[in-house]
Amino acid sequence: MVEFLQNLAWWHWIVGAVVLAAVETFMPGAVAIWFAASAAVIGLLLVVVPLPWQWQWVLFAVLGVVAMLWCGAIGFLDDYL
């Protein structure tokens, strides 16, 4: 399992983004969608720039949390919650 997580290709991130977006349809709170967007960004970034696996996971986490906080800061979810 660890070896798999250390050798993710760009398409793994895109599939993960699609899965997280699908999970969002069953979960309230609009959390998974921001991590889906983060996974999609990492996948598209890997097409252009090869990143070590450590940076992939750090960027995934940071982008997901930043997107979630940004969404809450601008009040985007106020109309939906």
C-alpha positions in Angstrom: 0.0 0.0 0.0 2.8 2.4 0.9 4.5 1.7 -2.4 1.3 2.4 -4.3 0.9 5.8 -2.5 4.5 6.7 -3.3 4.1 5.9 -7.0 0.9 7.7 -8.0 0.6 8.8 -11.6 -1.4 11.8 -13.0 -4.3 9.6 -13.8 -4.6 8.2 -10.3 -5.2 11.8 -9.1 -7.8 12.4 -11.7 -9.7 9.2 -10.8 -9.4 10.2 -7.1 -10.9 13.6 -8.0 -13.8 11.9 -9.8 -14.4 9.6 -6.8 -14.3 12.4 -4.3 -16.7 14.5 -6.4 -19.1 11.5 -6.5 -18.8 11.1 -2.7 -19.8 14.7 -2.4 -23.2 13.9 -3.8 -23.9 11.7 -0.8 -22.3 13.8 1.9 -23.6 17.2 3.1 -21.3 20.0 3.9 -19.3 20.6 0.7 -16.0 19.3 2.0 -15.1 16.5 -0.4 -15.6 18.7 -3.5 -12.7 20.9 -2.5 -10.4 17.9 -2.1 -11.7 16.7 -5.4 -10.6 20.0 -7.0 -7.3 19.7 -5.2 -6.8 16.2 -6.6 -7.7 17.4 -10.1 -5.1 20.2 -9.8 -2.4 17.8 -8.7 -3.3 15.4 -11.5 -3.1 18.2 -14.1 0.1 19.6 -12.6 1.7 16.1 -12.9 1.0 16.1 -16.6 3.3 19.1 -16.9 5.7 18.9 -14.0 7.0 15.7 -12.4 6.7 16.1 -8.6 8.1 13.8 -5.9 5.4 11.9 -4.0 6.0 13.9 -0.9 5.2 17.2 -2.7 2.1 15.6 -4.3 0.6 14.8 -0.9 1.6 18.0 0.8 0.1 20.1 -2.1 -3.0 18.0 -2.1 -3.6 18.6 1.6 -2.7 22.3 1.5 -4.8 23.0 -1.6 -7.8 21.2 -0.2 -7.7 23.0 3.1 -7.1 26.4 1.5 -10.0 25.9 -0.9 -12.2 24.9 1.9 -11.3 27.9 4.0 -11.6 30.2 1.0 -15.0 28.9 0.3 -16.1 29.6 3.9 -14.5 33.0 4.0 -16.4 34.3 0.9 -19.6 32.9 2.2 -20.2 30.7 -0.9 -22.0 28.0 1.1 -24.3 30.4 3.0 -27.0 30.0 0.4 -26.8 26.2 0.4 -26.5 25.3 4.1 
